């Protein structure tokens, strides 16, 4: 199959229900919920009740779980020889499009960039040093060349 793969185009469409409601804690895996237990959610308006906080934890947990499963899918496709190159090391990046927004996510070996049209908020994460994506580097002066290079890809 790997030999024919190099001669033929390949498209894979797959769809998640995440991050659509319900977002309550019992609808998300505990592993991902715990990642947001102490999150201040600084990018949203002030939280006035615990129910809203629980929904935000569930929302972000669903996105994180989806991202992790996209990684699992890429690993599986690599094992089956369905992607060009032997590994992510040989490919420049993987592009994921969201049907709403629209949102463009580019994931490279070292970086994850999220671009929300038209005005953001945008995100940049150093996957090697921040695998849990806790520090958004999009506004870091020293990363502006990285952002520009990813945008050109």
N, C-alpha and C positions, 0 to 999 in steps of 0.2 A: 504494500500500500504506500509506503514512503516514496518509492520510485515514481508511482503515478501521481502522487501529491505534488511533486515538483513541476509537473507538466500541466496540471489543472488548477484553476482558481478554487479557492475554498472560502465559503461563507458559513458562519454559524450564528444563528439568531437564538437567543434564549431570553426568557422573561421572568422577572421576579415580581411578586406582589409588594415586596418591601420597597420603599418605606411607607406604604399605605397603612392606615389605621386598621385594627386596633393596636395601640402602643402600650397598653397597660403591661406591667411587669410579667404577668403570667403568660404573655404571648411571645416572649423573647427568651432565648437561651440565657441562663444565669451567668455563664462565663462572660458574655458580652455586656450584660446589664452591670455586672460588678465593675467593669472598666469605667463606668460613668457615675459610680456611687458618690464620689467627692467632686464631681465636675461643677464648676461655678456657673456654667452656661452663660458666659459673659457676652456672647454674641446675640442673646435674645433679651427682650425687655425684662425688667425685674420680675422674679417669680413671686406670686402672692399666695400660692397654696401648694401643698404637697402633691395634690393630684396632677397639677400641671408639671411639676418636677418629675413625677413618675412617668408621665407621658413623654417628656423630653428624653429621659433615660431610655425608654423603650424605643423612641424614634431613632436616636443615635445608635443604640444597640443593634437595631435592625439594619441600618446602613453598614455598620462595621461587620456584622455577620455576612451580609451580602458581599462586601469587598473581600472578606476571607474566602468565601466560596467561589468567587471569580478566580482567586489565586489557585484554589484546588482544581478548578476546571482547566486552567492553563497548564498546571502540572500534568493532569491526565492527558490533555491533548499532546503535550510534549512526549509523554511516555508512549503514546500510540503513533508518534511520528506524523501527526497531522498539522504541525506548525513548521514553517520554514526555519532552518537552523536547528542545531542540536539542543539548544537551551536558550533561556532568556539572555544569557551572556552574548549570544550571537545576534539577537534581534535588538533593534534600537528602542522600540517601545511597543506598547499595546494600547490601543485606543478603545474606549468604551463610551458610547453615546447614550444619553438619557432622552426619552421621548418627551419629557416635560421640561420646560425651562427655556431653551434647551441647555443642557449641561454637557460639557466635554471633559472627560477624565483621561489623562495620559499617565500611564504607569510605566516607569523605567526600572532598571535594576536598582538604582539608588534613589529615585525621586517619584513622588506622586503629585501631580498637578491637577487641580480641579478649576475649570473656568466656567463661570455662570454668566450667561449672556443676559442683558448686555452689560450690566454694571457690577456684577459680583453679588456677594462676597466671593473672592477667589481664595484658593488654598494651595500651599506648597509644603510637602512633608519630606524630610530626609528619612527614607524608609530604613536605611542601614543603621542609623543612630537613634531613630525614634520610631520603632516598628508599631507602637500603639497610637501613633499620630496624635501626640499630645501638644506639640509645639508647631503652630502654623507659622511658617517662615516667609509668607508671601510679601510682607512689608520689610523684611530684613534687607538692609542696604547691600550687604555682602552677597546676597542671593539674586540680585536683579539680573545679572548676566545669565544665571541658570534659568530664571523665568523666561527671559528673552529667547534663549536657545530652545527651550521646550516649546514655546509658542510657535517657533518656526518649523518644528517637526511635523 
